[in-house]
Amino acid sequence: MPPVAFGEALLAGIRLTLFSDDKPDRFFTIIKFWMDETSGGALSLRGGVPTYQVEDDSGHYLQFP
């Protein structure tokens, strides 16, 4: 898997691995990517906040950020 930057638009179905020094690697599948304009406005950003809805290997749905 090639590295990706946070905020990069990713298509549904792409699998990601998050690496951490203090936790085991975690695997996710992208469900949805969008730019959250509401959060961007609340943070006084000119654009939206990149947001991902993902599913982990155990079937749990998560949203970042």
Secondary structure, DSSP 8 states (H G I E B T S, - for coil): -----TT----TT-EEEE--SSS--EEEEEEEEEEEHHHHHHTT-SS-EEEEEEEETTS-EEEE-
